[in-house]
């Protein structure tokens, strides 16, 4: 359904771009969210984008460093992560929902995550 990719091991200050590709037809009003979960911590919202309008929302912890974008013809959403910090280390997952919400419970379809590790 959804496949996240692009994770890896990088040094602090580096950049990475994650991709979230949807293999099913999605409605134009859908929202794609990025979430992350570090070992021993709760899953947290990172960013989201509404596919139709491109409207975005970011967590305060990544605002100004991360950029979420979409390529609708490719059914793909990207998360460009700049100035990465060790505290960004986590398993990053994407999900599809219909509500413009940072709550993971509003998302109905989740993809496999991709690991991002930032060394200091």
Number of C-alpha atoms within 10 A of each C-alpha: 13 19 18 24 20 16 18 14 13 18 14 17 14 14 16 18 16 23 22 26 20 21 12 9 8 14 12 12 14 17 25 30 31 27 22 22 19 17 9 6 9 9 17 17 23 24 24 28 25 22 22 13 10 15 13 17 19 20 15 11 12 17 12 12 14 20 19 24 19 20 12 14 6 10 16 19 24 22 23 15 20 17 15 23 18 15 13 20 20 22 18 27 26 31 25 25 21 15 14 19 18 19 13 17 8 16 20 10 12 20 18 16 23 21 21 23 21 20 16 11
